[in-house]
Amino acid sequence: MAKWTINDAEQLYRVKRWGGGYFEIGSNGNLQVTPHLKNPNVRIDFNSVLEEIKEEGVQFPVVVRFHDILRSQVALLNDAFRQHIQEAEYQGQYLGVYPVKVNQMREVVEEIADAGQPYSYGLEAGSKAELLTVLAYNTHADALTILNGYKDEEFMKLALLGRKMGRKVIVVVEKYSELLQLVKSAQELNIDPIIGVRSKMTVKGRGKWESSGGDRAKFGLTNAEIINAARYLEQHNMGHCLKLLHFHIGSQLTDIRSVKEAVAEGGRIYAELRHMGVEMEYVDVGGGLGVDYDGSQSTSDSSRNYSMDEYVADVVYGIRDVCDLEGVPHPNLVSESGRAMTAHHSCVITPIMGEVTASGMDFDTTYREGEHWLLGQMREQVELLPSADNLQEIFNDVSQYKEQALDAFKLRVISMEELAKIETLYWRSCRQISARLKELDFIPEELRELEVGLSSQYLCNLSVFQSAADTWAIDQVLPVVPLTRMNERPTVNCSLVDITCDSDGKIDQFVGNEGLTDTLPLHPLKDGEEYYIGLFLTGAYQDVMGDMHNLFGRLNEVHIFTDDDDPKDFYIEEVVRGSSVSDVLSIMQYNPDSMATDVKRVIDKLIAAGDIRPREGVKWIDFYEDCLAGYTYLKR
């Protein structure tokens, strides 16, 4: 067998292909992080991060945030727009916004807003709670505040408060009745709003969210409604307030052709409105800039067939060409790229708590006088295997004997011990057959499925429903990578299972070297040595969409900043503690203090009755209260 190399590990785990330049496998087999694309000399060894987390006394699992990656992505997008605007001699500016819904965590919003200051990069809100947040955090005088989603009177008045504060708050009308409410509120308060209209595009995106466009789209105005909206505003002496055209054809756009088509259609609508005398200033192309989760650079649901630079160029040149053809001014460009800004900066790190195999523990199969003939037949097949030519025949026979043995056990013909021996011999024969499959020129379908049947399940100390909700809900693929030992050959084919008592709590779709696979090769677990894996690209949506299935709460968070002068090139800037048991119980309307009092009352009665010694009773009460205050995840 050829020696295992780092190149082999890269081919298997595709780190460079999904890592966006931020992640790669080091020569020592550990995952390396380069948070600044423009400064590749700053490299963080992930094993050093693990060691420092332990030194800080932070319990796993944890979310690790690389805030410099957030800042890098903001600069990357804005610089790309600036470059293409200059090269295309485009007459408008780029004034992007970050959609808060993608990750509403305060630390994320603060970092993006700060990194966006030099670019007048703004924020987008889609609810009253998000708008209240944005009004406090989007303080740059030239940055836009885009308001999407359905709105009521209170929402409109909050938007007008933003105008009163001197902010460039743009209310995007999603349905016609909102316009009537906005005009009414604006006239009552005597405040001129900045108004946008969202077009219900005929173009559809490609991927899981293609229903965001088309006639059945949830949001947006038809062409007739947009024209009527412009006329209604003119009738109310507010025609000058209509400044923005918005369209959005879906999140995680997989195919660049849908972007080109949407830009062409949106550009024509903008041009027609200008011809009608509407002095539009902005075209908002919405979100949709995808992330290549599986590294395939394809139109699969978890990928994209274009780069960020290609996306930006198609927006800039597409709008320019339509405007030049129509003889209208170039508008300022707005995009709402959230997934591409946040996905790479965050990952979930979990230790592997154990291994679950279909075969279970090995069992002594030594021959005993008087054993049932089925056991003898099974033992004979196993002995024939090393020299057998027809592996399919052997597999058929051992499978039949196993089924017959189960029926015999149910009929009390064989004992439980005999059944355990037969099952052990069956799994032993399957492993030998699987090991010999590479000898065959053609592998029958049943034997190909053996690999999955024999694969292990590695038990992860996390809840899929809390930390990787999209893998369960919409079959989103997230890259999974061991953080160390990638200079060793991985010999255990695995799927991942979590610690919830739900059979759906698993991850069984992985980025493979030839596309998606049901299992992922990982390294065998070693006694006394912890083995950590990371779920990557979790910064978009996964951070904020989790639920508390089995009352597993939010994870501890570790915030990493780079420091070129530090020997390890990083420092932990902040540790945000995750949910305690008491926290999650309180959310579910339990009263942890009352529960502790109730348990104490019962133990006091046992002490009074002489069933428990006082010293022992106090220890049990303290233990119960410590558990209430503790982390919701397993301890090692």
Residue pairs with C-beta under 8 A, 6 or more apart in sequence:
4 487
4 488
4 489
5 487
6 25
6 26
6 27
6 29
6 486
6 487
8 489
9 25
9 29
9 486
9 487
10 16
10 24
10 25
11 513
12 490
12 512
12 513
12 521
13 25
13 479
13 481
13 486
13 511
14 294
14 295
14 479
14 511
14 513
15 23
15 24
15 25
15 31
15 479
15 481
16 23
16 24
16 295
17 292
17 295
17 296
17 297
18 292
18 293
18 294
18 295
18 479
18 511
18 536
18 537
19 344
19 536
20 292
20 344
21 34
21 37
22 33
22 34
22 35
22 37
22 66
22 69
22 72
22 344
23 31
23 32
23 33
23 34
23 536
24 31
24 32
24 34
25 31
25 32
25 486
26 32
26 43
26 45
27 487
28 45
28 487
29 484
29 485
29 486
29 487
29 488
30 45
30 46
30 47
30 483
30 484
30 486
31 45
31 46
31 481
31 482
31 483
31 484
31 486
31 534
32 43
32 44
32 45
32 46
33 43
33 44
33 46
33 49
33 66
34 40
34 42
34 43
34 44
35 42
35 44
35 66
35 68
35 69
35 72
35 560
35 562
36 42
36 68
36 72
36 562
37 72
37 76
38 72
39 564
41 564
42 562
42 564
42 569
43 569
44 560
44 562
44 568
44 569
44 570
45 568
46 483
46 484
46 534
47 483
47 484
48 568
48 570
49 64
49 558
49 560
49 570
50 349
50 483
50 484
50 532
52 568
52 572
53 60
53 62
53 64
53 349
53 558
53 572
56 558
56 572
56 575
58 556
58 558
58 575
59 556
59 631
59 633
59 635
60 349
60 350
60 351
60 461
60 532
60 556
60 633
60 636
61 348
61 349
61 350
61 351
61 460
61 461
61 462
61 467
61 555
61 556
61 633
62 348
62 349
62 555
62 556
62 557
62 558
63 346
63 347
63 348
63 349
63 467
63 538
63 543
63 555
63 556
63 557
63 558
64 346
64 347
64 348
64 349
64 534
64 557
64 558
64 560
65 107
65 108
65 345
65 346
65 539
65 557
65 558
65 559
65 560
66 344
66 345
66 346
66 560
67 107
67 111
67 345
67 559
67 560
67 561
67 573
68 560
68 561
68 562
69 344
69 345
70 108
70 111
70 112
70 115
70 341
70 342
70 345
70 539
71 111
71 114
71 115
73 340
73 341
73 342
73 344
73 345
74 98
74 112
74 115
74 116
74 119
74 121
74 341
75 115
75 119
76 308
77 96
77 289
77 308
77 312
77 335
77 337
77 340
77 341
78 94
78 96
78 116
78 119
78 121
80 308
80 309
80 312
81 94
81 96
81 312
81 315
81 316
81 333
81 335
82 94
82 119
84 90
84 309
84 312
84 313
84 316
84 317
85 92
85 93
85 94
85 316
85 333
88 316
88 317
88 320
90 316
90 319
90 320
90 330
91 329
91 330
92 329
92 330
92 331
92 332
92 333
93 332
93 333
94 119
94 332
94 333
94 334
94 335
95 120
95 121
95 122
95 142
95 143
95 144
95 282
95 332
95 333
95 334
96 116
96 119
96 121
96 122
96 334
96 335
96 336
96 337
97 121
97 122
97 123
97 124
97 143
97 144
97 145
97 146
97 334
97 335
97 336
98 109
98 112
98 113
98 116
98 121
98 122
98 123
98 124
98 336
98 337
98 338
98 341
99 123
99 124
99 126
99 148
99 287
99 336
99 338
100 109
100 123
100 124
100 125
100 126
100 130
100 133
100 134
101 124
101 126
101 127
101 130
101 338
102 338
102 339
102 341
102 342
102 540
102 541
103 109
103 338
103 342
103 346
103 539
103 540
103 541
103 543
103 544
104 130
104 133
104 544
105 543
105 544
107 559
107 574
107 576
108 342
108 345
108 539
108 543
109 123
109 133
109 137
110 137
112 121
112 123
112 341
112 342
113 121
113 123
113 137
113 138
113 139
113 140
115 121
116 122
116 140
116 143
117 140
120 140
120 142
120 143
120 144
121 140
121 143
122 138
122 140
122 143
122 144
122 145
122 146
122 168
123 134
123 137
123 138
123 143
123 145
123 146
124 134
124 145
124 146
124 147
124 148
124 336
125 131
125 133
125 134
125 145
125 146
125 147
125 148
125 149
126 147
126 148
126 149
127 149
128 154
128 155
128 158
131 147
131 155
131 158
131 159
131 162
132 158
134 145
135 145
135 158
135 161
135 162
135 165
135 167
138 145
138 167
141 166
142 168
143 168
144 168
144 170
144 282
144 334
145 162
145 167
145 168
145 169
145 170
146 170
146 172
146 196
146 246
146 284
146 334
146 336
147 155
147 159
147 169
147 170
147 171
147 172
148 172
148 174
148 198
148 219
148 246
148 336
149 174
149 219
150 174
150 175
150 178
151 159
151 171
151 174
151 178
151 181
151 182
152 181
153 181
153 185
156 171
156 178
156 181
156 182
156 185
156 186
157 185
157 189
159 169
159 171
159 182
159 193
160 169
160 185
160 186
160 189
160 191
160 193
162 169
163 169
163 191
163 192
163 193
163 194
164 191
168 194
169 193
169 194
170 194
170 195
170 196
170 243
170 244
170 282
171 178
171 182
171 193
171 194
171 195
171 196
172 196
172 197
172 198
172 244
172 246
172 284
173 179
173 182
173 195
173 196
173 197
173 198
173 221
173 229
174 198
174 219
174 220
174 221
175 219
175 221
176 221
176 225
176 228
176 229
179 195
179 229
179 232
179 233
180 232
182 193
182 195
183 232
183 233
183 236
183 238
186 192
186 193
186 238
186 241
187 236
192 238
192 240
192 241
193 238
193 241
194 241
194 243
194 244
195 233
195 238
195 241
195 242
195 243
195 244
196 242
196 243
196 244
196 245
196 246
196 282
196 284
197 221
197 226
197 229
197 242
197 244
197 245
197 246
198 219
198 220
198 221
198 246
198 247
198 248
199 220
199 221
199 223
199 226
199 245
199 246
199 247
199 266
199 269
200 213
200 214
200 215
200 217
200 219
200 220
200 221
200 222
201 213
201 214
201 217
201 220
201 247
201 249
201 262
201 265
201 266
202 213
202 214
202 215
202 265
203 213
203 214
203 249
203 258
203 261
203 262
203 265
204 210
204 211
204 212
204 213
204 214
204 249
204 250
204 258
205 212
205 213
205 249
205 250
205 253
205 258
205 262
205 288
206 250
206 253
206 254
206 255
206 257
206 258
206 299
207 250
207 251
207 252
207 253
207 254
207 255
207 290
207 299
207 301
208 250
208 251
208 252
208 301
208 474
209 250
209 251
209 252
210 249
210 250
211 217
211 218
211 250
212 218
212 219
212 248
212 249
212 250
212 251
213 248
213 249
213 250
213 262
219 248
220 247
221 229
223 269
226 269
226 273
227 276
229 242
230 239
230 242
230 273
230 276
230 278
233 239
233 241
233 242
239 277
239 278
240 279
242 278
242 279
242 280
243 279
243 280
243 281
243 282
244 280
244 281
244 282
244 283
244 284
244 334
245 266
245 269
245 270
245 273
245 280
245 282
245 283
245 284
245 331
246 284
246 286
246 334
247 262
247 265
247 266
247 269
247 284
247 285
247 286
248 285
248 286
248 287
248 288
248 336
249 258
249 262
249 286
249 288
250 258
250 288
251 287
251 288
251 339
252 288
252 290
252 291
252 301
252 304
252 339
253 259
253 288
253 289
253 290
253 304
254 290
254 298
254 299
254 300
254 301
254 303
254 304
254 305
255 299
255 304
255 305
256 304
256 305
256 306
256 310
256 311
256 314
259 288
259 306
259 311
259 314
259 315
260 314
260 318
262 285
263 285
263 314
263 315
263 318
263 319
263 322
264 318
264 322
266 283
266 285
266 319
267 283
267 318
267 319
267 321
267 322
267 323
268 322
268 326
270 280
270 283
270 319
270 322
270 323
270 328
270 331
271 322
271 323
271 326
271 328
273 280
274 280
274 326
274 328
274 329
275 326
275 328
280 331
281 331
281 332
282 331
282 332
282 333
282 334
283 319
283 331
283 332
283 333
283 334
284 334
284 335
284 336
285 315
285 333
285 334
285 335
286 335
286 336
287 335
287 336
287 337
287 338
287 339
288 337
289 308
289 311
289 335
289 337
289 339
289 340
290 303
290 304
290 306
290 339
290 340
291 304
291 339
291 340
291 343
291 344
291 537
291 540
292 302
292 303
292 304
293 302
293 303
293 343
293 476
293 477
293 478
293 479
293 511
293 537
294 300
294 302
294 303
294 477
294 479
294 511
294 515
294 516
295 303
295 479
295 511
296 302
296 303
296 515
297 303
297 304
297 305
298 305
299 305
300 516
301 475
301 476
302 476
302 477
302 516
306 314
308 340
315 333
315 335
316 333
319 330
319 331
319 333
320 330
323 329
323 330
323 331
338 540
339 540
339 541
341 540
342 539
342 540
343 537
343 538
343 539
343 540
344 536
344 537
344 539
345 539
346 538
346 539
346 542
346 543
347 534
347 535
347 536
347 537
347 538
347 539
348 462
348 467
348 468
348 534
348 535
348 538
348 542
348 555
349 483
349 532
349 533
349 534
350 460
350 461
350 462
350 532
350 533
350 534
350 535
351 460
351 461
351 530
351 531
351 532
351 636
352 458
352 459
352 460
352 461
352 522
352 525
352 530
352 531
352 532
352 533
353 459
353 460
353 461
353 499
353 634
353 636
354 458
354 459
354 525
355 456
355 457
355 458
355 459
355 492
355 525
356 456
356 457
356 458
356 459
356 497
357 454
357 456
357 457
358 427
358 453
358 454
359 423
359 424
359 427
359 430
359 431
359 454
362 424
363 420
363 421
363 423
363 424
364 421
365 379
365 421
365 424
365 425
365 428
367 379
371 418
371 421
372 408
372 413
372 414
372 418
374 401
374 404
374 405
374 408
374 414
374 418
374 422
375 405
375 414
375 418
375 421
375 422
375 425
377 397
377 401
378 398
378 401
378 402
378 405
378 421
378 422
378 425
378 426
378 429
379 425
381 394
381 397
381 398
381 401
381 425
381 429
382 398
382 425
382 428
382 429
382 432
384 394
385 391
385 394
385 429
385 432
385 433
385 436
386 432
388 394
391 433
391 436
391 437
391 440
391 447
392 444
392 446
392 447
394 429
394 433
395 429
395 430
395 433
395 446
395 447
395 450
398 425
398 426
398 429
398 430
399 426
401 422
401 426
402 422
402 423
402 426
405 414
405 418
405 419
405 422
405 423
406 419
408 414
408 419
409 415
409 416
409 418
409 419
414 422
427 454
430 450
430 453
430 454
431 454
433 447
433 450
434 447
434 450
434 451
434 454
437 443
437 447
437 448
437 450
440 447
451 493
451 519
452 493
452 518
452 519
454 493
455 493
455 494
455 495
455 518
455 519
456 492
456 493
456 494
456 495
457 494
457 495
457 496
457 497
457 506
458 492
458 494
458 495
458 496
458 497
458 522
458 525
458 533
459 497
459 498
459 499
460 496
460 497
460 498
460 499
460 533
461 499
461 633
461 634
462 468
462 498
462 499
462 552
462 555
462 633
463 498
463 499
463 500
463 505
463 546
463 549
463 550
463 552
464 471
464 472
464 498
464 500
464 504
464 505
464 506
464 507
465 472
465 498
465 500
465 502
465 505
465 546
465 547
465 549
465 552
466 546
466 547
466 548
466 549
466 552
466 553
466 554
466 555
467 535
467 538
467 542
467 546
467 555
468 478
468 507
468 535
468 538
468 542
469 541
469 542
469 545
469 546
469 547
470 476
470 478
470 541
470 542
470 545
471 477
471 478
471 507
471 509
472 504
472 505
475 509
477 509
477 510
477 511
477 516
478 507
478 535
478 536
478 537
478 538
478 542
479 511
479 535
479 536
479 537
480 496
480 507
480 510
480 511
480 520
480 533
480 534
480 535
480 536
481 533
481 534
481 536
482 490
482 522
482 523
482 531
482 532
482 533
482 534
483 532
483 533
483 534
484 531
484 532
485 523
485 531
488 523
490 521
490 522
490 523
491 521
491 523
491 524
492 521
492 522
492 523
492 524
493 519
493 520
493 521
494 519
494 520
494 521
494 522
495 506
495 507
495 508
495 518
495 519
495 520
496 506
496 507
496 508
496 520
496 533
497 505
497 506
497 507
498 505
498 506
499 505
499 550
499 552
499 633
499 634
500 549
500 550
500 552
501 550
502 549
502 550
505 549
507 535
508 518
508 519
509 516
509 517
509 518
510 516
510 517
510 518
510 519
510 520
512 520
522 531
522 533
523 531
525 531
530 636
546 554
548 579
548 584
548 587
548 588
551 581
551 584
551 585
551 588
551 632
552 584
552 632
552 633
553 578
553 579
553 580
553 581
553 583
553 584
553 632
554 578
554 579
555 578
555 633
556 575
556 576
556 577
556 578
556 631
557 574
557 575
557 576
557 578
558 572
558 574
558 575
559 572
559 573
559 574
559 575
559 576
560 570
560 571
560 572
560 573
561 570
561 571
561 573
562 569
562 570
563 569
563 570
563 571
578 631
578 632
579 631
579 632
580 628
580 629
580 630
580 631
580 632
581 592
581 627
581 628
581 629
581 630
581 631
581 632
582 592
582 628
582 629
584 632
585 592
585 595
585 628
586 592
592 628
595 628
596 621
596 624
596 625
596 628
599 621
599 624
600 621
603 612
603 617
603 620
603 621
604 617
606 612
606 617
607 613
607 614
607 617
612 620
